[in-house]
Amino acid sequence: MAAPNYAFEKRQRDLAKKQKQEEKRRKKAAQTEGRKPDEPQQPGQPAGGEQEPK
């Protein structure tokens, strides 16, 4: 009978764990990407949302 290859098993577990984490990260990024900001920024307004003095 062959001896168990623990290094191979550990590598397979680690790869599965990394793949699961990557999928979770992608899902989270897709959710935040689809989310709209509270106040949509107008093209003529500065990033701070304040009016430019005239």
Secondary structure by P-SEA (a helix, b strand, c coil): cccccaaaaaaaaaaaaaaaaaaaaaaaaaaaaacccccccccccccccccccc
